[in-house]
Amino acid sequence: MPADSVANHPTTAVNRESSMNGTAGLAQRYLLVSAPGEEKSVREKGQYMSLAERVTAHLPYLRRFARAVTGSQKSGDAYVASTLEAILADPSVFSKTLPPRVALYRTFLKILGSIKWNNEKPGDSPSPGLEAAQRNLDVLTPRARQAFLLVSVEEFSPEDAAAVMDIDAGELQRLVDEAGRDIARQIATDVVIIEDEPLIALDLERLVTALGHRVVKIARTERQAIEAVKRARPGLVLADILLADGSSGLDAVNEILRTFSVPVIFVTAYPQRLLTGTRPEPTFLITKPFHPDNVKAIISQALFFDIRGRPEQPRLAAV
């Protein structure tokens, strides 16, 4: 089924604005609960179960990618939901010849290209993330952004990234190079790093500085972080969630955001405690141990979209 046909399928259109109540639960909702009924064969049921199992493992990462591409948790999750609905409507859109993760991302990009930005209607006020993205689309084209994220953030090999985008390796490299040049031209800013591990803090400082930004403070505790942001008024905050004195980076960020709006990137060894499927969740998240290219890409994307944090506490999942 062509991508535009999938996008207009009733099951795809119905729930574009539906919320994500946990990634595994969402996959079960769209792929397992709606699997063939009792009148269908056991073999058919098994095919749906197998497809759900292959998709579910990759959903947290697809959601991360979707948020970075669209600049919004709401928009990203809506597109992921539409992707699952499209697969349910016609399983043939999920390639059997590609690795499951490649096939899932490829289907997602087809849906992304066939549906208007989160189904926004003319005259509606777009979300802050979409406003920021629209302001910057002349700087970085959507396809270049997708290529950059696939390689640098999602860590696809060039071959797999090209398969996801349905292009050849030469075109992929051209898009990645274009993105790198355009992102490098973004305005430099002051950065506060909230991190209690000295070596990790130094690594982050080095990467931030290499991008042309200036680290004005490395804070090791909640109190230091709040005071640093109050004094420096930075353009970006990188925050761990567990700090040296047992205090919380989440609490620090929430206190900061009560009086100051700033993009925030969480850098944590416990991403599962933030990506719970409940709202709000961080739009930008770096997992420890991190790859330098991942850090650079996420910083560039956070500043590109200019996603400002809000003083809302993400719910933590049990460790």
N, C-alpha and C positions, 0 to 999 in steps of 0.2 A: 504494500500500500504506500503511495507517495506521502511525503512528509506533510503536504498541505491537506491531504485527505485525512490523515491521522489527526492533525490539529483540529479539524472541523468535526471529528467524530463526536457524537453526543457525550460519550463517557469522558472524553478529554475536556470538553467545554464546561461540563457541569461543576467540577470541583477545582477550577483554577485558583480560587481564592481560599481553598481549604487550608487549615493549619496542619502542621506536622506534629502529631502526638507521639513522637518517638520514631526513630528510623525503622526499627524492626517491626513495630506495630503498623506502620504505614505500609510496608511491603506486604504484611499479612492481610491488611485490609483490602488492598487492590489486587493482590495476586493469589492469595490463599483462600480467603473467604469467598472470593468470586470465582473460584475454580469450578470445573464442571460438576454438575449435580449427580445424584445417585443414579440417574438414568444413563450417565456417561460411563465409559469403560474405566477400569482401574488404570489402564495404561495412560489414558488422557489425564486423569488426576495426577498421576506420577509426573507427567511432563510439566504440569503447572507447579507442582511442589518443587521440582528440580530447578525450574526457572526462578522461582522465588528465592530459593537457597542461593543461587548464583548471584542474584541481584542484591540481596540484603547485605551481604558482607561489604559491598562497595558503596552503600548509600551514605554513610557519614562523610566520605570523601567527596562524593558527588555533590552533596549539600554544601560543603566548603567551597568547591569550585563554582557552584551556582551562585553563591553569595558574592564571591569575588568578581565574577563576570557581570552580575547585575548591580552590585553595590548595595544590596539590601537582603536581609533575612527573609522578609515577606515575599519579595519578588523571586528570590532564588528558590525558596521552598515551593512556591506556586508552580514554577517551571518543573521542578523535580516531580511534584504530584502529577502534572500533566504528562510527563514522560512515562511514569508508571501506568497511568490510565491508557496511554497510547499502546504500551506493550500488552496490556490486558485486552484492549480492543482488537489488536492484531499482533500476536506473538511473532509473526514473521518479520516485524520491523527490528527485532532484536536478533542480530546476526549470529548464526550458529557456527560460522567459519572463523570468527574473531575471538580472542580471549574475552571472557565475560566483562571485565572492566572496560576494555576498549569498546565493546559493543554497547555497553550502557552509556558511556560518555558520548559515543557517536549518535545514539538515538536522542540523547538530551540536546545536543547541538542542532539536530534537525528540527526538534520541537522549538528550540529557542529561535531559530531562524524563520519559523513559520507562524509564530504568534506575536502580536504586537506587545510592546513592553508591558508585561503584567496585565494585559487587557485594559490599559488605561483608556478612558474615553476622552475625546477632544473637549477641552474646557475644564477637565478635572485638574486638581492640583496634584502633581506627581509627588511621590515620597521624596524626602530629603536626599536619599541615595540616588534616585533617578535624576533629580535636579542637578546634582553634582556630576553625574555621568554625562548627562546631556550637555553640560557646559564644557566638558572636556573631550567630547567625541571628535572634534576637529583636530585634537592633539594626538589621540591614539585611537585608531580605527578598531571596531569590535573584533575583526578577525585577527589583527595583530595582538590584541589583548588576550584573546583565547589561546593563541599559539604560545605566547609568553607564559601564561599560567599553566598550560598543560605540561610544558617542559620544566619550568623553574619551580613551580609550586606542587603540582601533582606528580612530578618526577616520572612522567612517561618518557620512554626512549624516543628519540626523533622518529624512528620508524612507526612506533605505536601512536605518537601524537599526530603524525601525518594521516594515519588510518582513521583516527578519531575525527579529524577535520575533512576527510575524504579528499586529500590533496597529495601531491608528490613531495618528496623530501626537499627538493629545491625550493618549492613555494613555501614550505614550512620554515626553512631557514631564512628566507627573505622576510617573512612576517616576524620572526623572532628578532632579527636584526633591526627591523623597523621599530618594533616595540621598545627595544633597548635604547635606541637613539632618542625616541620621543619621551620616554620616561625620564631619561637623564636630563632632559631640558626642563623638568618640573622645578618649581621654586624650592630652594633649600629652606630648611626650618630648624628651630631649636628643639632638642629632644631631651626628655627626662626618662632615665632608665630606672625601673624599680626592680631590683634583683639583689639577693643577699649572697650569692655565690660569686666571689671575686673574679675567678677565671671566666665564668660565663658573662659577667658584666663587662669585662674587658673585651671579650670576643664581640659582644653586641656593640660596644663603643667603636671598635675598629670597623665593623661593617657599616654602621651608621655614618661614620666619618668618611668612609670610602665613597659613599653615595653623595657626598657634598653637604651633609647636614652637620650640626654642631651639638655635641652632648654637653648640656649645661649642668647636669647633676646625675650622679648615680646614688640612689637611695636604697638603704638596706632594710628599713623598717617602715611601717605604715605612717608613723609620725613624720619621719624624714621626707617621705614621698609627698605628703600633703603640704608640708612647708615648702618643699622645692618647687612644686607647681604653683603655689600661691605667689612665690617670689619671681620665678622665671617666666611664667605665662607661656609655656612651650607650644609648639605647633603639633607635637606628637608625644605620646606616652607609650613606652613599652613596659609591661608589668607582669611579673611572676605572681602566682596566687598564694604561695607559702613563703613567708619572710623570716628573717634571722631570729627575731625575738618571739616567734610564734604568732605574730600578728598576720593579718590577711591583706594580700594585695587587692583582693576584691573589695574589701571594706575601704581601703585607701582610694581606689578608683571611684567608688560610689560617693565618698565624701568629697573628692575633687570635683566630680561632675555636678554636685549640688550647686556650685557657684561658678563653674568654668566649663565651657564646652570645648572639647578637644578630641581628636581621633585617638583611640586606644587600641593597642595590639597586645593581646595576652600571650605570654611566652611561658609555657608550662610543660612539665613532665606528666601531667594528669589531664589530658584533653577530655577524657571520658567524664570528668566531673563538671565540665562546662557544656559539652555537646550532648545534652540529655533529651533533646526534642521538645522541651518545655521552653516557654518564652519568658523573658528575653534571653537570647544567647549572643555571645560576641560574634560580630561579623568577621573579624580578623583574628586568627589564632595560629600560633607557631608552636609546634610540638618539639620538646627536647627529647633526645639530642637533635639539634637542627642542622640543616645544610646551609652554608652561607648563601647560596643562590636563592633558597627559600626565603630567608630573612630579607634579602634585598627585594625580592619580588613582592612580598607582602607589604613591606614599608612603602614601596612605590605605589602599590594599589591603594593602600589606606589614604595616602596623600592625594592620589589621583581622584578617588571618589569623594574625598573630604568627608568621610563618615564620622559625624560627631557622636560621641557616647552620650548616653542618658543615664541618670542616677537610678537605675533599676538593678536589683541584685539577681544575677543568674542563679538558679537553684543548683545546688551541688548534689551530684549523685553519690551514693555511698561508695567508699573505696573498696 
